[in-house]
Amino acid sequence: MSRRHERKAARDLAEAPRPEPAEERCALCLRPIPAGAKSSRHHLTPRLRGGTHKGTVRLHQICHSAIHARWTETELARRLTEVDTLRSAPELTDFLSWVATKPPGSHAPTRTARGRSAKWK
């Protein structure tokens, strides 16, 4: 193939329509995560408890903050290492109902849940 044809083929390839990447969904609330939305990876087993090389899931930042506002790393490591277990936890049902009414890219500050002392005290 001549250089001219190689350049044209490269140009055609660059201009070809690319398929849209599949939109990621939050593993906790199941809403889509838009490209510009705040999001993070949640270690299903906390890194401090040996989960450095174990599975992670993509969550909206507000969902991730809600998890860590309600449970300590030890509690998460002992009984909440699966997404289904987190989703069905009674402590999160009100939050999940509330967040389901919000747009996918929304974010709000998360406070420590009532009845739980701050980690640093």
HELIX and SHEET records of a PDB file:
HELIX    1   1 ARG A    3  GLU A   15  1                                  13    
HELIX    2   2 ARG A   47  ARG A   49  5                                   3    
HELIX    3   3 GLN A   61  ARG A   70  1                                  10    
HELIX    4   4 GLU A   73  ARG A   79  1                                   7    
HELIX    5   5 VAL A   83  ARG A   87  1                                   5    
HELIX    6   6 PRO A   90  VAL A   99  1                                  10    
SHEET    1   A 2 SER A  39  HIS A  43  0                                        
SHEET    2   A 2 THR A  56  HIS A  60 -1                                        
END                                                                             
